[in-house]
Amino acid sequence: MPLGRRAPEPKAGAGGLALLRLGFRPFYLLASIFAALSIALWTAQYAGWLRAPYLPGPLWHAHEMLFGFTMAVVTGFLFTAVRNWTGRPTPTGALLALIALLWIAGRILVVTPLGWASAVANTAFPLAVAAGIGVPLVRAGNRRNYFFIALIVVLACAVLAVHLVQLAVLDLPGWLGIRIALDVVLFVMTVMAGRVVPMFTNNAVPGANARRLPSLEKLVLGATLAVLAADALGLEGTALVALLAVAALAHAARLALWAPGRSRRAPLVWILHAGYAWIPVHLALRAPAEAGLVPASLPTHALTLGAIGALTLGMMTRTARGHTGRDLRADGFEVACFVLVLAAAAVRVFGPLALPVRYAATVELAAVLWCAAYAIYAVRYWRALTGPRLDGRPG
């Protein structure tokens, strides 16, 4: 996947196992398995089928989806992308394995009574990721992407805040760390989508003429950062609603310039358009949620199941295919994953509005669809992610 200027491929023996030769390999596999397994267990808990709860409450469900699943995908993407941007190596081999084991430790410790150990592991992981991308970025003088280091450090602070509140060390709103982390992930998606979606659209769809307007780009990025700042400062009321409306309209206008209607025959492109479309939906739904007119969980799930779920699947598919020597063309399995994750988001967000008396059923159906999407990806890409490239090249 063309994420920037191409770096020399790692040596054939780098990392020994093919799984450890590039960052996307272990983290995409871990993320997809965890996405299916964790939501399956959470749904069993929600439905009352587990005698002992998998997680102690919704806060920890959000924690695991953000700092577990989403952080794993971001890590795999950045470890791969930064190497291309800088021409310098990111963690591979034993170091990559240690970082992956730290992520696994975080997933295990969070379901144990070892609160301090969980806090340390879950804070140390994003800091390790920040170092993993920071060293090559600084050595290459790639100032354009230094902000990614800062954003990952902010995520480390957010997850630490969640744990310290639960450990009664900090007196803060319990969901503040989750809200800030969601906004950080939203900004990361906003930046990366702006860089790659128009390019991928024009490359895959002749005559699409996907465009970017510098003034609109500044408005989109500025409004998204303003939402993050407003949430961090606890802004409420009319000012927040106005800011959310501006951000939603800006994102919608940006998407319209990318010619989404012309990507129907290119699944690797339309999934990115469809995923991005959930961002203005998320922002637009936050306004009535602030007023108590719709459940607060609906805009959150528009961002998580919709934007994060679809954009990550699209990028995971494209990255995995491109970096394992496969054609950049989705087959029936990938299309099934895309349709399932989009259906999961639609059911979870709009189902409770259409059928409020069936709220629990819509939650459970959305979970089944989500689990199916990521389980198919994990099974489909197991060999690709754990085996050598098809073209015989290292990496």
C-alpha positions as CSV (number, residue, x, y, z in Angstrom):
1,M,0.0,0.0,0.0
2,P,1.6,3.3,-1.0
3,L,1.8,5.2,2.3
4,G,4.7,7.3,1.3
5,R,8.2,6.9,-0.2
6,R,9.1,3.3,-0.2
7,A,11.7,2.0,2.3
8,P,14.1,-0.8,1.6
9,E,12.5,-4.1,2.5
10,P,13.7,-5.8,5.7
11,K,16.2,-8.5,5.2
12,A,14.7,-12.0,4.5
13,G,15.8,-13.2,7.9
14,A,14.7,-10.2,9.9
15,G,12.7,-11.3,12.8
16,G,12.9,-15.0,11.9
17,L,9.2,-15.7,11.8
18,A,7.3,-14.0,8.9
19,L,4.8,-12.9,11.5
20,L,7.4,-10.6,13.1
21,R,8.8,-9.1,9.9
22,L,6.5,-6.0,9.8
23,G,4.3,-4.4,12.4
24,F,1.0,-5.0,10.7
25,R,1.4,-8.8,10.8
26,P,1.0,-9.6,14.5
27,F,-1.1,-6.6,15.3
28,Y,-3.7,-7.1,12.6
29,L,-4.0,-10.7,13.5
30,L,-4.3,-10.0,17.2
31,A,-6.8,-7.2,16.6
32,S,-9.1,-9.2,14.4
33,I,-9.1,-12.2,16.8
34,F,-9.6,-10.0,19.8
35,A,-12.4,-8.0,18.1
36,A,-14.4,-11.1,17.5
37,L,-13.6,-12.9,20.8
38,S,-14.0,-9.9,23.1
39,I,-17.3,-8.8,21.7
40,A,-18.6,-12.3,21.8
41,L,-17.8,-12.6,25.5
42,W,-19.2,-9.1,26.2
43,T,-22.4,-10.0,24.4
44,A,-22.7,-13.2,26.4
45,Q,-22.3,-11.1,29.5
46,Y,-24.9,-8.5,28.3
47,A,-27.4,-11.3,27.6
48,G,-26.9,-12.9,31.0
49,W,-25.3,-16.1,29.6
50,L,-22.0,-15.8,31.6
51,R,-22.2,-16.7,35.3
52,A,-19.1,-14.7,36.0
53,P,-18.8,-11.4,34.0
54,Y,-16.2,-11.1,31.4
55,L,-15.7,-7.3,32.2
56,P,-17.0,-5.5,35.2
57,G,-19.1,-2.9,33.3
58,P,-19.5,-0.7,30.2
59,L,-16.4,1.4,31.0
60,W,-14.2,-1.6,30.7
61,H,-15.9,-2.7,27.5
62,A,-15.1,0.7,26.0
63,H,-11.6,0.4,27.4
64,E,-10.9,-2.9,25.7
65,M,-12.4,-1.8,22.4
66,L,-10.3,1.4,22.4
67,F,-7.1,0.6,24.1
68,G,-7.1,-3.1,23.1
69,F,-8.6,-3.5,19.6
70,T,-8.3,0.0,18.1
71,M,-4.8,0.6,19.6
72,A,-3.6,-2.7,18.1
73,V,-4.8,-1.7,14.6
74,V,-3.3,1.8,15.0
75,T,0.0,0.2,16.1
76,G,0.1,-2.2,13.1
77,F,-0.6,0.6,10.7
78,L,1.9,3.1,12.1
79,F,4.7,0.6,12.5
80,T,4.3,-0.2,8.8
81,A,3.6,3.4,7.6
82,V,6.4,5.1,9.5
83,R,8.9,2.7,8.0
84,N,7.7,3.8,4.5
85,W,7.6,7.5,5.4
86,T,11.1,7.6,6.9
87,G,13.0,4.8,5.1
88,R,14.1,3.6,8.5
89,P,13.2,0.5,10.4
90,T,10.4,0.2,13.0
91,P,10.2,-2.6,15.5
92,T,10.5,-6.1,14.0
93,G,11.6,-9.5,15.3
94,A,12.2,-9.9,19.1
95,L,11.4,-6.2,19.8
96,L,8.1,-6.5,17.9
97,A,7.3,-9.7,19.8
98,L,7.9,-8.0,23.2
99,I,5.6,-5.1,22.3
100,A,2.9,-7.6,21.2
101,L,3.3,-9.5,24.4
102,L,2.9,-6.2,26.3
103,W,-0.4,-5.7,24.5
104,I,-1.5,-9.3,25.4
105,A,-0.5,-8.7,29.0
106,G,-2.8,-5.7,29.1
107,R,-5.7,-7.7,27.8
108,I,-5.2,-10.4,30.4
109,L,-4.5,-8.1,33.4
110,V,-7.6,-6.0,32.8
111,V,-9.8,-9.0,33.7
112,T,-7.9,-9.7,36.9
113,P,-8.0,-8.0,40.3
114,L,-4.5,-6.7,39.7
115,G,-5.5,-3.1,39.1
116,W,-2.0,-1.5,39.4
117,A,-0.4,-4.1,37.1
118,S,-3.2,-3.6,34.5
119,A,-2.6,0.2,34.7
120,V,1.2,-0.2,34.2
121,A,0.8,-2.6,31.3
122,N,-1.9,-0.7,29.5
123,T,0.0,2.6,29.9
124,A,3.3,1.1,28.9
125,F,2.0,-0.3,25.6
126,P,1.2,3.1,23.9
127,L,4.4,4.5,25.3
128,A,6.3,1.7,23.7
129,V,4.4,2.4,20.4
130,A,5.3,6.1,20.7
131,A,9.0,5.1,21.0
132,G,8.7,2.6,18.2
133,I,7.5,5.3,15.7
134,G,9.3,8.2,17.4
135,V,12.9,6.9,17.0
136,P,12.7,6.5,13.1
137,L,10.7,9.8,12.7
138,V,13.2,11.8,14.7
139,R,16.2,10.2,13.1
140,A,14.8,10.9,9.7
141,G,13.8,14.4,10.6
142,N,10.3,13.7,9.5
143,R,8.7,16.6,11.3
144,R,5.5,16.4,9.3
145,N,4.6,13.3,11.3
146,Y,5.9,14.1,14.7
147,F,2.3,14.8,15.9
148,F,1.6,11.1,15.8
149,I,4.1,10.6,18.6
150,A,2.2,13.2,20.7
151,L,-1.2,11.7,19.9
152,I,0.0,8.2,21.0
153,V,1.4,9.8,24.3
154,V,-2.0,11.4,24.8
155,L,-3.6,8.0,24.5
156,A,-1.2,6.7,27.1
157,C,-2.3,9.5,29.4
158,A,-5.9,8.8,28.7
159,V,-5.7,5.1,29.6
160,L,-3.7,5.9,32.7
161,A,-6.4,8.4,33.7
162,V,-9.1,5.7,33.3
163,H,-7.1,3.3,35.6
164,L,-6.2,5.9,38.2
165,V,-9.9,7.0,38.5
166,Q,-10.8,3.4,39.1
167,L,-8.0,3.0,41.6
168,A,-9.3,6.1,43.5
169,V,-6.1,8.0,42.9
170,L,-7.7,10.7,40.7
171,D,-11.0,12.4,41.2
172,L,-12.2,12.9,37.6
173,P,-15.3,11.9,35.6
174,G,-14.8,8.1,35.0
175,W,-15.5,8.4,31.2
176,L,-13.2,11.4,30.6
177,G,-10.2,9.3,29.5
178,I,-12.5,7.3,27.1
179,R,-13.9,10.4,25.6
180,I,-10.5,12.0,25.0
181,A,-9.2,8.7,23.5
182,L,-12.2,8.5,21.2
183,D,-11.5,12.1,20.0
184,V,-7.8,11.3,19.5
185,V,-8.7,8.3,17.4
186,L,-11.2,10.4,15.4
187,F,-8.4,12.9,14.7
188,V,-6.0,10.1,13.6
189,M,-8.6,8.7,11.2
190,T,-9.4,12.2,9.9
191,V,-5.7,12.9,9.1
192,M,-5.1,9.5,7.5
193,A,-8.3,9.4,5.5
194,G,-7.5,12.8,4.0
195,R,-4.1,11.6,3.0
196,V,-5.1,8.3,1.4
197,V,-8.8,8.1,0.5
198,P,-8.7,10.6,-2.4
199,M,-5.5,9.0,-3.7
200,F,-6.8,5.5,-3.5
201,T,-10.1,6.6,-5.2
202,N,-8.3,8.3,-8.1
203,N,-5.9,5.3,-8.5
204,A,-8.7,2.7,-8.5
205,V,-11.5,4.6,-10.3
206,P,-10.5,6.2,-13.6
207,G,-12.1,9.7,-13.9
208,A,-13.3,9.8,-10.3
209,N,-11.6,13.2,-9.8
210,A,-11.6,13.0,-6.0
211,R,-10.4,16.3,-4.7
212,R,-9.1,18.1,-1.6
213,L,-9.6,21.8,-0.9
214,P,-6.9,23.3,1.3
215,S,-9.4,25.6,3.1
216,L,-11.8,22.8,3.8
217,E,-9.0,20.5,5.0
218,K,-7.9,23.2,7.5
219,L,-11.6,23.6,8.6
220,V,-12.0,19.8,9.0
221,L,-8.8,19.3,11.0
222,G,-9.4,22.4,13.1
223,A,-13.0,21.6,13.9
224,T,-12.0,18.0,14.9
225,L,-9.2,19.3,17.2
226,A,-11.7,21.8,18.6
227,V,-14.1,19.0,19.5
228,L,-11.2,17.2,21.3
229,A,-10.4,20.4,23.2
230,A,-14.0,21.0,24.1
231,D,-14.4,17.5,25.5
232,A,-11.2,17.8,27.5
233,L,-12.4,21.1,29.0
234,G,-15.9,19.8,29.7
235,L,-17.7,22.2,27.3
236,E,-21.4,21.7,27.2
237,G,-24.6,23.3,25.9
238,T,-25.1,25.5,22.9
239,A,-21.4,26.2,22.2
240,L,-20.7,22.4,22.0
241,V,-23.7,21.7,19.8
242,A,-22.7,24.5,17.4
243,L,-19.1,23.1,17.2
244,L,-20.4,19.6,16.6
245,A,-22.6,20.9,13.8
246,V,-19.7,22.7,12.1
247,A,-17.5,19.7,12.4
248,A,-20.3,17.4,11.0
249,L,-20.9,19.6,8.0
250,A,-17.2,20.0,7.3
251,H,-16.6,16.3,7.3
252,A,-19.7,15.7,5.1
253,A,-18.5,18.3,2.6
254,R,-15.0,16.7,2.5
255,L,-16.4,13.3,1.8
256,A,-18.6,14.7,-1.0
257,L,-15.4,15.9,-2.8
258,W,-14.0,12.4,-2.8
259,A,-16.6,11.2,-5.2
260,P,-17.9,8.3,-3.1
261,G,-20.7,7.5,-5.6
262,R,-18.1,6.5,-8.2
263,S,-16.4,3.8,-6.1
264,R,-19.2,1.2,-6.3
265,R,-17.1,-1.3,-8.3
266,A,-14.0,-0.9,-6.1
267,P,-14.7,-2.5,-2.7
268,L,-11.3,-1.5,-1.3
269,V,-12.3,2.1,-1.9
270,W,-16.0,2.1,-1.1
271,I,-15.4,0.6,2.3
272,L,-13.2,3.6,3.1
273,H,-15.9,6.0,1.9
274,A,-18.6,4.2,3.8
275,G,-16.5,4.1,7.0
276,Y,-15.7,7.8,6.7
277,A,-19.4,8.6,6.3
278,W,-20.0,7.5,9.9
279,I,-17.8,10.3,11.1
280,P,-20.4,13.1,10.3
281,V,-23.1,10.8,11.5
282,H,-21.3,10.4,14.8
283,L,-20.9,14.2,15.1
284,A,-24.4,14.9,14.1
285,L,-25.9,12.4,16.6
286,R,-23.8,13.9,19.4
287,A,-26.0,17.1,19.4
288,P,-29.3,15.4,20.2
289,A,-27.5,13.0,22.6
290,E,-26.2,16.1,24.5
291,A,-29.8,17.2,24.9
292,G,-30.9,13.8,26.1
293,L,-33.1,13.2,23.0
294,V,-31.2,10.0,22.0
295,P,-29.2,7.6,24.0
296,A,-25.5,8.7,24.4
297,S,-24.4,5.3,23.2
298,L,-25.6,5.8,19.7
299,P,-23.2,8.5,18.5
300,T,-20.4,6.6,20.3
301,H,-21.2,3.5,18.4
302,A,-21.5,5.4,15.1
303,L,-17.8,6.3,15.7
304,T,-16.7,2.9,17.0
305,L,-18.6,0.3,15.1
306,G,-19.1,2.5,12.0
307,A,-16.1,4.7,11.4
308,I,-13.4,2.7,13.4
309,G,-14.9,-0.7,12.5
310,A,-15.2,0.0,8.7
311,L,-12.1,2.1,8.2
312,T,-9.9,-0.4,10.1
313,L,-11.2,-3.3,8.1
314,G,-10.6,-1.5,4.9
315,M,-7.1,-0.4,5.8
316,M,-6.2,-3.8,7.3
317,T,-7.3,-5.5,4.1
318,R,-5.4,-3.2,1.8
319,T,-2.3,-3.1,3.9
320,A,-2.2,-6.9,4.3
321,R,-2.8,-7.6,0.7
322,G,-0.3,-5.0,-0.5
323,H,2.5,-6.0,1.9
324,T,2.1,-9.7,1.4
325,G,2.4,-9.6,-2.4
326,R,-1.3,-10.0,-3.1
327,D,-3.4,-8.1,-5.7
328,L,-5.1,-5.0,-4.4
329,R,-8.5,-6.5,-5.2
330,A,-11.1,-7.6,-2.7
331,D,-12.8,-11.0,-3.1
332,G,-16.1,-12.3,-1.8
333,F,-14.7,-12.9,1.7
334,E,-13.5,-9.3,2.1
335,V,-16.7,-7.9,0.7
336,A,-18.6,-10.1,3.2
337,C,-16.5,-8.6,6.0
338,F,-17.2,-5.1,4.8
339,V,-21.0,-5.6,4.5
340,L,-21.2,-7.3,7.9
341,V,-19.4,-4.5,9.8
342,L,-21.5,-1.8,8.1
343,A,-24.6,-3.8,8.9
344,A,-23.5,-4.1,12.5
345,A,-23.0,-0.3,12.8
346,A,-26.4,0.4,11.2
347,V,-28.2,-2.0,13.5
348,R,-26.5,-0.8,16.6
349,V,-27.0,2.9,15.8
350,F,-30.4,3.0,14.1
351,G,-32.0,-0.1,15.5
352,P,-32.7,1.4,18.9
353,L,-34.2,4.5,17.2
354,A,-36.5,2.4,15.0
355,L,-37.3,-0.3,17.5
356,P,-36.8,1.1,21.0
357,V,-38.7,-1.8,22.6
358,R,-36.2,-4.2,21.0
359,Y,-33.1,-2.4,22.3
360,A,-31.4,-5.5,23.7
361,A,-32.1,-7.5,20.5
362,T,-30.5,-4.8,18.3
363,V,-27.4,-4.7,20.5
364,E,-27.1,-8.5,20.3
365,L,-27.7,-8.7,16.6
366,A,-25.1,-5.9,15.9
367,A,-22.6,-7.9,18.1
368,V,-23.2,-11.1,16.1
369,L,-22.6,-9.2,12.8
370,W,-19.4,-7.5,14.1
371,C,-18.0,-10.8,15.4
372,A,-18.7,-12.5,12.1
373,A,-16.9,-9.7,10.2
374,Y,-13.7,-9.9,12.2
375,A,-13.8,-13.7,12.6
376,I,-13.9,-14.0,8.8
377,Y,-11.0,-11.6,8.5
378,A,-8.9,-13.5,11.1
379,V,-9.5,-16.8,9.4
380,R,-9.0,-15.4,5.9
381,Y,-5.8,-13.6,6.7
382,W,-4.2,-16.0,9.1
383,R,-2.0,-17.5,6.4
384,A,-1.2,-14.2,4.7
385,L,-0.1,-12.6,8.0
386,T,1.9,-15.6,9.3
387,G,3.4,-16.7,6.0
388,P,6.0,-15.2,3.6
389,R,5.1,-12.9,0.8
390,L,3.6,-14.5,-2.3
391,D,6.1,-12.8,-4.5
392,G,9.1,-14.1,-2.6
393,R,10.3,-10.7,-1.4
394,P,11.1,-10.2,2.3
395,G,8.8,-8.3,4.5
